[in-house]
Amino acid sequence: MIIGISEREILSTPNDQLLGETVRTKYFEAKSREKDRCEVCGRVSPYGRDVHIDMRIGYVEGAGQGCFQPSVCGHP
């Protein structure tokens, strides 16, 4: 994953601690927008990491996101 921070953001941040907090915040925001993948076939699921597991199709507790297209992947 690539996280971008502009020169303006760097120069306008008063100290390194706040700059680190800015970068960390950007990282977690980007991570939450990422989509999970099927643990078997690797296809990208329609579910972001912030979607609760009870709202997903194919999620197996303790194993991770299963395929949301069982007929394609073969994962039950």
PDB file of N, CA, C and O in Angstrom:
ATOM      1  N   MET A   1       0.840  -1.158   0.000  1.00  0.00           N
ATOM      2  CA  MET A   1       0.000   0.000   0.000  1.00  0.00           C
ATOM      3  C   MET A   1       0.895   1.234   0.000  1.00  0.00           C
ATOM      4  O   MET A   1       1.902   1.282   0.706  1.00  0.00           O
ATOM      5  N   ILE A   2       0.525   2.215  -0.786  1.00  0.00           N
ATOM      6  CA  ILE A   2       1.267   3.468  -0.847  1.00  0.00           C
ATOM      7  C   ILE A   2       0.406   4.554  -0.216  1.00  0.00           C
ATOM      8  O   ILE A   2      -0.768   4.712  -0.551  1.00  0.00           O
ATOM      9  N   ILE A   3       1.006   5.291   0.694  1.00  0.00           N
ATOM     10  CA  ILE A   3       0.313   6.393   1.352  1.00  0.00           C
ATOM     11  C   ILE A   3       0.995   7.683   0.922  1.00  0.00           C
ATOM     12  O   ILE A   3       2.214   7.814   1.030  1.00  0.00           O
ATOM     13  N   GLY A   4       0.217   8.619   0.441  1.00  0.00           N
ATOM     14  CA  GLY A   4       0.789   9.880  -0.012  1.00  0.00           C
ATOM     15  C   GLY A   4       0.656  10.976   1.027  1.00  0.00           C
ATOM     16  O   GLY A   4      -0.393  11.134   1.651  1.00  0.00           O
ATOM     17  N   ILE A   5       1.711  11.720   1.203  1.00  0.00           N
ATOM     18  CA  ILE A   5       1.676  12.899   2.060  1.00  0.00           C
ATOM     19  C   ILE A   5       2.384  14.015   1.299  1.00  0.00           C
ATOM     20  O   ILE A   5       3.482  13.833   0.773  1.00  0.00           O
ATOM     21  N   SER A   6       1.743  15.149   1.256  1.00  0.00           N
ATOM     22  CA  SER A   6       2.276  16.242   0.430  1.00  0.00           C
ATOM     23  C   SER A   6       3.345  17.040   1.178  1.00  0.00           C
ATOM     24  O   SER A   6       3.455  16.986   2.403  1.00  0.00           O
ATOM     25  N   GLU A   7       4.111  17.769   0.404  1.00  0.00           N
ATOM     26  CA  GLU A   7       5.137  18.639   0.991  1.00  0.00           C
ATOM     27  C   GLU A   7       4.477  19.686   1.883  1.00  0.00           C
ATOM     28  O   GLU A   7       5.008  20.052   2.931  1.00  0.00           O
ATOM     29  N   ARG A   8       3.327  20.154   1.456  1.00  0.00           N
ATOM     30  CA  ARG A   8       2.588  21.142   2.250  1.00  0.00           C
ATOM     31  C   ARG A   8       2.207  20.571   3.619  1.00  0.00           C
ATOM     32  O   ARG A   8       2.343  21.244   4.640  1.00  0.00           O
ATOM     33  N   GLU A   9       1.727  19.320   3.628  1.00  0.00           N
ATOM     34  CA  GLU A   9       1.377  18.684   4.905  1.00  0.00           C
ATOM     35  C   GLU A   9       2.603  18.548   5.803  1.00  0.00           C
ATOM     36  O   GLU A   9       2.528  18.778   7.010  1.00  0.00           O
ATOM     37  N   ILE A  10       3.721  18.175   5.208  1.00  0.00           N
ATOM     38  CA  ILE A  10       4.953  18.010   5.989  1.00  0.00           C
ATOM     39  C   ILE A  10       5.392  19.340   6.583  1.00  0.00           C
ATOM     40  O   ILE A  10       5.695  19.423   7.774  1.00  0.00           O
ATOM     41  N   LEU A  11       5.426  20.372   5.761  1.00  0.00           N
ATOM     42  CA  LEU A  11       5.921  21.663   6.220  1.00  0.00           C
ATOM     43  C   LEU A  11       4.963  22.378   7.167  1.00  0.00           C
ATOM     44  O   LEU A  11       5.390  23.200   7.977  1.00  0.00           O
ATOM     45  N   SER A  12       3.676  22.070   7.071  1.00  0.00           N
ATOM     46  CA  SER A  12       2.703  22.739   7.937  1.00  0.00           C
ATOM     47  C   SER A  12       2.497  22.009   9.270  1.00  0.00           C
ATOM     48  O   SER A  12       1.779  22.497  10.143  1.00  0.00           O
ATOM     49  N   THR A  13       3.126  20.845   9.420  1.00  0.00           N
ATOM     50  CA  THR A  13       3.023  20.109  10.676  1.00  0.00           C
ATOM     51  C   THR A  13       4.126  20.596  11.618  1.00  0.00           C
ATOM     52  O   THR A  13       5.307  20.556  11.274  1.00  0.00           O
ATOM     53  N   PRO A  14       3.728  21.063  12.824  1.00  0.00           N
ATOM     54  CA  PRO A  14       4.701  21.717  13.687  1.00  0.00           C
ATOM     55  C   PRO A  14       5.807  20.835  14.259  1.00  0.00           C
ATOM     56  O   PRO A  14       6.882  21.341  14.579  1.00  0.00           O
ATOM     57  N   ASN A  15       5.573  19.533  14.397  1.00  0.00           N
ATOM     58  CA  ASN A  15       6.639  18.685  14.941  1.00  0.00           C
ATOM     59  C   ASN A  15       6.513  17.260  14.418  1.00  0.00           C
ATOM     60  O   ASN A  15       5.507  16.890  13.812  1.00  0.00           O
ATOM     61  N   ASP A  16       7.547  16.474  14.662  1.00  0.00           N
ATOM     62  CA  ASP A  16       7.593  15.109  14.124  1.00  0.00           C
ATOM     63  C   ASP A  16       6.529  14.195  14.731  1.00  0.00           C
ATOM     64  O   ASP A  16       6.051  13.280  14.060  1.00  0.00           O
ATOM     65  N   GLN A  17       6.155  14.425  15.974  1.00  0.00           N
ATOM     66  CA  GLN A  17       5.127  13.590  16.597  1.00  0.00           C
ATOM     67  C   GLN A  17       3.794  13.773  15.875  1.00  0.00           C
ATOM     68  O   GLN A  17       3.121  12.793  15.557  1.00  0.00           O
ATOM     69  N   LEU A  18       3.415  15.009  15.617  1.00  0.00           N
ATOM     70  CA  LEU A  18       2.164  15.258  14.897  1.00  0.00           C
ATOM     71  C   LEU A  18       2.233  14.765  13.459  1.00  0.00           C
ATOM     72  O   LEU A  18       1.230  14.310  12.909  1.00  0.00           O
ATOM     73  N   LEU A  19       3.404  14.852  12.850  1.00  0.00           N
ATOM     74  CA  LEU A  19       3.573  14.331  11.496  1.00  0.00           C
ATOM     75  C   LEU A  19       3.375  12.820  11.487  1.00  0.00           C
ATOM     76  O   LEU A  19       2.729  12.276  10.591  1.00  0.00           O
ATOM     77  N   GLY A  20       3.935  12.146  12.489  1.00  0.00           N
ATOM     78  CA  GLY A  20       3.738  10.694  12.609  1.00  0.00           C
ATOM     79  C   GLY A  20       2.274  10.343  12.802  1.00  0.00           C
ATOM     80  O   GLY A  20       1.792   9.370  12.223  1.00  0.00           O
ATOM     81  N   GLU A  21       1.563  11.118  13.605  1.00  0.00           N
ATOM     82  CA  GLU A  21       0.131  10.885  13.815  1.00  0.00           C
ATOM     83  C   GLU A  21      -0.651  11.081  12.518  1.00  0.00           C
ATOM     84  O   GLU A  21      -1.597  10.344  12.238  1.00  0.00           O
ATOM     85  N   THR A  22      -0.250  12.080  11.730  1.00  0.00           N
ATOM     86  CA  THR A  22      -0.901  12.336  10.447  1.00  0.00           C
ATOM     87  C   THR A  22      -0.713  11.149   9.497  1.00  0.00           C
ATOM     88  O   THR A  22      -1.662  10.700   8.853  1.00  0.00           O
ATOM     89  N   VAL A  23       0.512  10.653   9.421  1.00  0.00           N
ATOM     90  CA  VAL A  23       0.805   9.523   8.544  1.00  0.00           C
ATOM     91  C   VAL A  23       0.055   8.279   9.025  1.00  0.00           C
ATOM     92  O   VAL A  23      -0.518   7.553   8.212  1.00  0.00           O
ATOM     93  N   ARG A  24       0.053   8.030  10.319  1.00  0.00           N
ATOM     94  CA  ARG A  24      -0.646   6.860  10.871  1.00  0.00           C
ATOM     95  C   ARG A  24      -2.144   6.940  10.580  1.00  0.00           C
ATOM     96  O   ARG A  24      -2.760   5.937  10.219  1.00  0.00           O
ATOM     97  N   THR A  25      -2.724   8.118  10.734  1.00  0.00           N
ATOM     98  CA  THR A  25      -4.147   8.304  10.450  1.00  0.00           C
ATOM     99  C   THR A  25      -4.446   8.012   8.986  1.00  0.00           C
ATOM    100  O   THR A  25      -5.429   7.340   8.671  1.00  0.00           O
ATOM    101  N   LYS A  26      -3.595   8.520   8.086  1.00  0.00           N
ATOM    102  CA  LYS A  26      -3.784   8.245   6.661  1.00  0.00           C
ATOM    103  C   LYS A  26      -3.683   6.752   6.366  1.00  0.00           C
ATOM    104  O   LYS A  26      -4.430   6.224   5.543  1.00  0.00           O
ATOM    105  N   TYR A  27      -2.753   6.075   7.041  1.00  0.00           N
ATOM    106  CA  TYR A  27      -2.582   4.634   6.845  1.00  0.00           C
ATOM    107  C   TYR A  27      -3.856   3.888   7.231  1.00  0.00           C
ATOM    108  O   TYR A  27      -4.350   3.066   6.458  1.00  0.00           O
ATOM    109  N   PHE A  28      -4.390   4.167   8.411  1.00  0.00           N
ATOM    110  CA  PHE A  28      -5.572   3.438   8.870  1.00  0.00           C
ATOM    111  C   PHE A  28      -6.808   3.776   8.051  1.00  0.00           C
ATOM    112  O   PHE A  28      -7.677   2.923   7.869  1.00  0.00           O
ATOM    113  N   GLU A  29      -6.902   4.998   7.557  1.00  0.00           N
ATOM    114  CA  GLU A  29      -8.014   5.345   6.669  1.00  0.00           C
ATOM    115  C   GLU A  29      -7.923   4.550   5.368  1.00  0.00           C
ATOM    116  O   GLU A  29      -8.928   4.031   4.882  1.00  0.00           O
ATOM    117  N   ALA A  30      -6.724   4.457   4.810  1.00  0.00           N
ATOM    118  CA  ALA A  30      -6.532   3.693   3.570  1.00  0.00           C
ATOM    119  C   ALA A  30      -6.780   2.210   3.810  1.00  0.00           C
ATOM    120  O   ALA A  30      -7.375   1.537   2.968  1.00  0.00           O
ATOM    121  N   LYS A  31      -6.332   1.700   4.944  1.00  0.00           N
ATOM    122  CA  LYS A  31      -6.507   0.280   5.279  1.00  0.00           C
ATOM    123  C   LYS A  31      -7.988  -0.071   5.408  1.00  0.00           C
ATOM    124  O   LYS A  31      -8.410  -1.153   4.999  1.00  0.00           O
ATOM    125  N   SER A  32      -8.774   0.840   5.973  1.00  0.00           N
ATOM    126  CA  SER A  32     -10.198   0.560   6.154  1.00  0.00           C
ATOM    127  C   SER A  32     -10.954   0.568   4.825  1.00  0.00           C
ATOM    128  O   SER A  32     -12.025  -0.030   4.716  1.00  0.00           O
ATOM    129  N   ARG A  33     -10.397   1.249   3.808  1.00  0.00           N
ATOM    130  CA  ARG A  33     -11.038   1.256   2.486  1.00  0.00           C
ATOM    131  C   ARG A  33     -10.655   0.041   1.651  1.00  0.00           C
ATOM    132  O   ARG A  33     -11.278  -0.227   0.623  1.00  0.00           O
ATOM    133  N   GLU A  34      -9.634  -0.695   2.085  1.00  0.00           N
ATOM    134  CA  GLU A  34      -9.215  -1.883   1.352  1.00  0.00           C
ATOM    135  C   GLU A  34     -10.310  -2.942   1.369  1.00  0.00           C
ATOM    136  O   GLU A  34     -11.102  -3.015   2.309  1.00  0.00           O
ATOM    137  N   LYS A  35     -10.346  -3.745   0.341  1.00  0.00           N
ATOM    138  CA  LYS A  35     -11.320  -4.837   0.261  1.00  0.00           C
ATOM    139  C   LYS A  35     -10.654  -6.137   0.705  1.00  0.00           C
ATOM    140  O   LYS A  35      -9.474  -6.364   0.440  1.00  0.00           O
ATOM    141  N   ASP A  36     -11.430  -6.989   1.387  1.00  0.00           N
ATOM    142  CA  ASP A  36     -10.934  -8.315   1.746  1.00  0.00           C
ATOM    143  C   ASP A  36     -10.881  -9.191   0.509  1.00  0.00           C
ATOM    144  O   ASP A  36     -11.547  -8.917  -0.490  1.00  0.00           O
ATOM    145  N   ARG A  37     -10.088 -10.243   0.583  1.00  0.00           N
ATOM    146  CA  ARG A  37      -9.987 -11.218  -0.504  1.00  0.00           C
ATOM    147  C   ARG A  37     -10.416 -12.579   0.008  1.00  0.00           C
ATOM    148  O   ARG A  37     -10.340 -12.858   1.204  1.00  0.00           O
ATOM    149  N   CYS A  38     -10.869 -13.423  -0.907  1.00  0.00           N
ATOM    150  CA  CYS A  38     -11.188 -14.805  -0.560  1.00  0.00           C
ATOM    151  C   CYS A  38      -9.889 -15.494  -0.149  1.00  0.00           C
ATOM    152  O   CYS A  38      -8.878 -15.384  -0.843  1.00  0.00           O
ATOM    153  N   GLU A  39      -9.917 -16.195   0.964  1.00  0.00           N
ATOM    154  CA  GLU A  39      -8.728 -16.888   1.462  1.00  0.00           C
ATOM    155  C   GLU A  39      -8.347 -18.085   0.588  1.00  0.00           C
ATOM    156  O   GLU A  39      -7.215 -18.565   0.657  1.00  0.00           O
ATOM    157  N   VAL A  40      -9.284 -18.569  -0.235  1.00  0.00           N
ATOM    158  CA  VAL A  40      -9.022 -19.747  -1.072  1.00  0.00           C
ATOM    159  C   VAL A  40      -8.534 -19.350  -2.463  1.00  0.00           C
ATOM    160  O   VAL A  40      -7.469 -19.782  -2.904  1.00  0.00           O
ATOM    161  N   CYS A  41      -9.328 -18.520  -3.150  1.00  0.00           N
ATOM    162  CA  CYS A  41      -8.984 -18.212  -4.548  1.00  0.00           C
ATOM    163  C   CYS A  41      -8.334 -16.845  -4.731  1.00  0.00           C
ATOM    164  O   CYS A  41      -7.762 -16.576  -5.788  1.00  0.00           O
ATOM    165  N   GLY A  42      -8.410 -15.978  -3.726  1.00  0.00           N
ATOM    166  CA  GLY A  42      -7.755 -14.685  -3.805  1.00  0.00           C
ATOM    167  C   GLY A  42      -8.542 -13.587  -4.492  1.00  0.00           C
ATOM    168  O   GLY A  42      -8.051 -12.465  -4.617  1.00  0.00           O
ATOM    169  N   ARG A  43      -9.768 -13.888  -4.945  1.00  0.00           N
ATOM    170  CA  ARG A  43     -10.574 -12.848  -5.593  1.00  0.00           C
ATOM    171  C   ARG A  43     -10.916 -11.748  -4.581  1.00  0.00           C
ATOM    172  O   ARG A  43     -11.136 -12.016  -3.400  1.00  0.00           O
ATOM    173  N   VAL A  44     -10.954 -10.514  -5.071  1.00  0.00           N
ATOM    174  CA  VAL A  44     -11.323  -9.387  -4.224  1.00  0.00           C
ATOM    175  C   VAL A  44     -12.814  -9.452  -3.950  1.00  0.00           C
ATOM    176  O   VAL A  44     -13.618  -9.586  -4.872  1.00  0.00           O
ATOM    177  N   SER A  45     -13.176  -9.358  -2.686  1.00  0.00           N
ATOM    178  CA  SER A  45     -14.593  -9.401  -2.311  1.00  0.00           C
ATOM    179  C   SER A  45     -15.180  -7.997  -2.392  1.00  0.00           C
ATOM    180  O   SER A  45     -14.438  -7.018  -2.470  1.00  0.00           O
ATOM    181  N   PRO A  46     -16.481  -7.893  -2.373  1.00  0.00           N
ATOM    182  CA  PRO A  46     -17.101  -6.571  -2.380  1.00  0.00           C
ATOM    183  C   PRO A  46     -17.103  -5.912  -1.004  1.00  0.00           C
ATOM    184  O   PRO A  46     -17.630  -4.812  -0.844  1.00  0.00           O
ATOM    185  N   TYR A  47     -16.516  -6.578  -0.012  1.00  0.00           N
ATOM    186  CA  TYR A  47     -16.588  -6.104   1.366  1.00  0.00           C
ATOM    187  C   TYR A  47     -15.300  -5.430   1.812  1.00  0.00           C
ATOM    188  O   TYR A  47     -14.215  -6.005   1.720  1.00  0.00           O
ATOM    189  N   GLY A  48     -15.438  -4.206   2.293  1.00  0.00           N
ATOM    190  CA  GLY A  48     -14.309  -3.513   2.892  1.00  0.00           C
ATOM    191  C   GLY A  48     -14.019  -4.106   4.259  1.00  0.00           C
ATOM    192  O   GLY A  48     -14.864  -4.784   4.845  1.00  0.00           O
ATOM    193  N   ARG A  49     -12.833  -3.850   4.758  1.00  0.00           N
ATOM    194  CA  ARG A  49     -12.442  -4.383   6.064  1.00  0.00           C
ATOM    195  C   ARG A  49     -13.280  -3.803   7.196  1.00  0.00           C
ATOM    196  O   ARG A  49     -13.304  -4.357   8.295  1.00  0.00           O
ATOM    197  N   ASP A  50     -13.962  -2.703   6.939  1.00  0.00           N
ATOM    198  CA  ASP A  50     -14.780  -2.083   7.975  1.00  0.00           C
ATOM    199  C   ASP A  50     -16.207  -2.628   8.019  1.00  0.00           C
ATOM    200  O   ASP A  50     -16.989  -2.220   8.878  1.00  0.00           O
ATOM    201  N   VAL A  51     -16.567  -3.544   7.108  1.00  0.00           N
ATOM    202  CA  VAL A  51     -17.902  -4.147   7.097  1.00  0.00           C
ATOM    203  C   VAL A  51     -17.927  -5.281   8.127  1.00  0.00           C
ATOM    204  O   VAL A  51     -17.082  -6.176   8.102  1.00  0.00           O
ATOM    205  N   HIS A  52     -18.903  -5.228   9.026  1.00  0.00           N
ATOM    206  CA  HIS A  52     -19.010  -6.244  10.081  1.00  0.00           C
ATOM    207  C   HIS A  52     -19.223  -7.629   9.459  1.00  0.00           C
ATOM    208  O   HIS A  52     -19.884  -7.762   8.429  1.00  0.00           O
ATOM    209  N   ILE A  53     -18.655  -8.651  10.096  1.00  0.00           N
ATOM    210  CA  ILE A  53     -18.703 -10.010   9.532  1.00  0.00           C
ATOM    211  C   ILE A  53     -20.122 -10.559   9.432  1.00  0.00           C
ATOM    212  O   ILE A  53     -20.391 -11.421   8.595  1.00  0.00           O
ATOM    213  N   ASP A  54     -21.032 -10.074  10.274  1.00  0.00           N
ATOM    214  CA  ASP A  54     -22.422 -10.538  10.193  1.00  0.00           C
ATOM    215  C   ASP A  54     -23.131 -10.016   8.943  1.00  0.00           C
ATOM    216  O   ASP A  54     -24.193 -10.520   8.576  1.00  0.00           O
ATOM    217  N   MET A  55     -22.558  -9.024   8.297  1.00  0.00           N
ATOM    218  CA  MET A  55     -23.165  -8.430   7.107  1.00  0.00           C
ATOM    219  C   MET A  55     -22.556  -8.964   5.816  1.00  0.00           C
ATOM    220  O   MET A  55     -22.887  -8.479   4.734  1.00  0.00           O
ATOM    221  N   ARG A  56     -21.677  -9.948   5.911  1.00  0.00           N
ATOM    222  CA  ARG A  56     -20.966 -10.464   4.737  1.00  0.00           C
ATOM    223  C   ARG A  56     -21.489 -11.833   4.327  1.00  0.00           C
ATOM    224  O   ARG A  56     -22.052 -12.574   5.133  1.00  0.00           O
ATOM    225  N   ILE A  57     -21.289 -12.144   3.065  1.00  0.00           N
ATOM    226  CA  ILE A  57     -21.561 -13.488   2.552  1.00  0.00           C
ATOM    227  C   ILE A  57     -20.220 -14.189   2.452  1.00  0.00           C
ATOM    228  O   ILE A  57     -19.265 -13.626   1.917  1.00  0.00           O
ATOM    229  N   GLY A  58     -20.136 -15.416   2.961  1.00  0.00           N
ATOM    230  CA  GLY A  58     -18.935 -16.226   2.800  1.00  0.00           C
ATOM    231  C   GLY A  58     -17.882 -16.058   3.873  1.00  0.00           C
ATOM    232  O   GLY A  58     -16.834 -16.699   3.795  1.00  0.00           O
ATOM    233  N   TYR A  59     -18.118 -15.219   4.877  1.00  0.00           N
ATOM    234  CA  TYR A  59     -17.111 -15.045   5.921  1.00  0.00           C
ATOM    235  C   TYR A  59     -17.159 -16.226   6.876  1.00  0.00           C
ATOM    236  O   TYR A  59     -18.232 -16.620   7.333  1.00  0.00           O
ATOM    237  N   VAL A  60     -15.995 -16.790   7.175  1.00  0.00           N
ATOM    238  CA  VAL A  60     -15.903 -17.923   8.100  1.00  0.00           C
ATOM    239  C   VAL A  60     -15.119 -17.450   9.316  1.00  0.00           C
ATOM    240  O   VAL A  60     -13.938 -17.118   9.216  1.00  0.00           O
ATOM    241  N   GLU A  61     -15.789 -17.423  10.464  1.00  0.00           N
ATOM    242  CA  GLU A  61     -15.137 -16.961  11.677  1.00  0.00           C
ATOM    243  C   GLU A  61     -13.936 -17.829  12.006  1.00  0.00           C
ATOM    244  O   GLU A  61     -14.038 -19.056  12.026  1.00  0.00           O
ATOM    245  N   GLY A  62     -12.815 -17.206  12.261  1.00  0.00           N
ATOM    246  CA  GLY A  62     -11.580 -17.916  12.561  1.00  0.00           C
ATOM    247  C   GLY A  62     -10.750 -18.235  11.328  1.00  0.00           C
ATOM    248  O   GLY A  62      -9.566 -18.553  11.444  1.00  0.00           O
ATOM    249  N   ALA A  63     -11.360 -18.152  10.145  1.00  0.00           N
ATOM    250  CA  ALA A  63     -10.641 -18.455   8.911  1.00  0.00           C
ATOM    251  C   ALA A  63     -10.512 -17.228   8.014  1.00  0.00           C
ATOM    252  O   ALA A  63      -9.536 -17.099   7.275  1.00  0.00           O
ATOM    253  N   GLY A  64     -11.479 -16.339   8.074  1.00  0.00           N
ATOM    254  CA  GLY A  64     -11.428 -15.141   7.249  1.00  0.00           C
ATOM    255  C   GLY A  64     -12.489 -15.136   6.176  1.00  0.00           C
ATOM    256  O   GLY A  64     -13.426 -15.934   6.199  1.00  0.00           O
ATOM    257  N   GLN A  65     -12.327 -14.224   5.236  1.00  0.00           N
ATOM    258  CA  GLN A  65     -13.307 -14.060   4.164  1.00  0.00           C
ATOM    259  C   GLN A  65     -13.217 -15.223   3.196  1.00  0.00           C
ATOM    260  O   GLN A  65     -12.182 -15.454   2.570  1.00  0.00           O
ATOM    261  N   GLY A  66     -14.314 -15.947   3.084  1.00  0.00           N
ATOM    262  CA  GLY A  66     -14.434 -16.981   2.076  1.00  0.00           C
ATOM    263  C   GLY A  66     -14.956 -16.357   0.807  1.00  0.00           C
ATOM    264  O   GLY A  66     -15.231 -15.158   0.759  1.00  0.00           O
ATOM    265  N   CYS A  67     -15.088 -17.159  -0.203  1.00  0.00           N
ATOM    266  CA  CYS A  67     -15.529 -16.625  -1.486  1.00  0.00           C
ATOM    267  C   CYS A  67     -16.989 -16.214  -1.431  1.00  0.00           C
ATOM    268  O   CYS A  67     -17.832 -16.913  -0.869  1.00  0.00           O
ATOM    269  N   PHE A  68     -17.262 -15.090  -2.015  1.00  0.00           N
ATOM    270  CA  PHE A  68     -18.636 -14.610  -2.116  1.00  0.00           C
ATOM    271  C   PHE A  68     -19.291 -15.155  -3.374  1.00  0.00           C
ATOM    272  O   PHE A  68     -20.465 -14.894  -3.636  1.00  0.00           O
ATOM    273  N   GLN A  69     -18.513 -15.925  -4.163  1.00  0.00           N
ATOM    274  CA  GLN A  69     -19.018 -16.588  -5.366  1.00  0.00           C
ATOM    275  C   GLN A  69     -18.664 -18.080  -5.266  1.00  0.00           C
ATOM    276  O   GLN A  69     -17.756 -18.537  -5.960  1.00  0.00           O
ATOM    277  N   PRO A  70     -19.367 -18.848  -4.412  1.00  0.00           N
ATOM    278  CA  PRO A  70     -18.991 -20.243  -4.170  1.00  0.00           C
ATOM    279  C   PRO A  70     -18.959 -21.101  -5.439  1.00  0.00           C
ATOM    280  O   PRO A  70     -18.157 -22.030  -5.531  1.00  0.00           O
ATOM    281  N   SER A  71     -19.809 -20.807  -6.402  1.00  0.00           N
ATOM    282  CA  SER A  71     -19.816 -21.633  -7.611  1.00  0.00           C
ATOM    283  C   SER A  71     -18.551 -21.413  -8.453  1.00  0.00           C
ATOM    284  O   SER A  71     -18.172 -22.283  -9.237  1.00  0.00           O
ATOM    285  N   VAL A  72     -17.914 -20.282  -8.298  1.00  0.00           N
ATOM    286  CA  VAL A  72     -16.704 -19.969  -9.046  1.00  0.00           C
ATOM    287  C   VAL A  72     -15.481 -20.541  -8.342  1.00  0.00           C
ATOM    288  O   VAL A  72     -14.610 -21.133  -8.977  1.00  0.00           O
ATOM    289  N   CYS A  73     -15.423 -20.361  -7.038  1.00  0.00           N
ATOM    290  CA  CYS A  73     -14.247 -20.725  -6.250  1.00  0.00           C
ATOM    291  C   CYS A  73     -14.264 -22.192  -5.817  1.00  0.00           C
ATOM    292  O   CYS A  73     -13.222 -22.844  -5.753  1.00  0.00           O
ATOM    293  N   GLY A  74     -15.446 -22.692  -5.525  1.00  0.00           N
ATOM    294  CA  GLY A  74     -15.535 -24.048  -5.018  1.00  0.00           C
ATOM    295  C   GLY A  74     -15.482 -24.097  -3.506  1.00  0.00           C
ATOM    296  O   GLY A  74     -15.529 -25.174  -2.913  1.00  0.00           O
ATOM    297  N   HIS A  75     -15.386 -22.944  -2.884  1.00  0.00           N
ATOM    298  CA  HIS A  75     -15.374 -22.886  -1.418  1.00  0.00           C
ATOM    299  C   HIS A  75     -16.806 -22.926  -0.937  1.00  0.00           C
ATOM    300  O   HIS A  75     -17.614 -22.120  -1.398  1.00  0.00           O
ATOM    301  N   PRO A  76     -17.166 -23.830  -0.026  1.00  0.00           N
ATOM    302  CA  PRO A  76     -18.559 -23.935   0.430  1.00  0.00           C
ATOM    303  C   PRO A  76     -19.031 -22.726   1.192  1.00  0.00           C
ATOM    304  O   PRO A  76     -20.180 -22.683   1.631  1.00  0.00           O
TER     305      PRO A  76
END
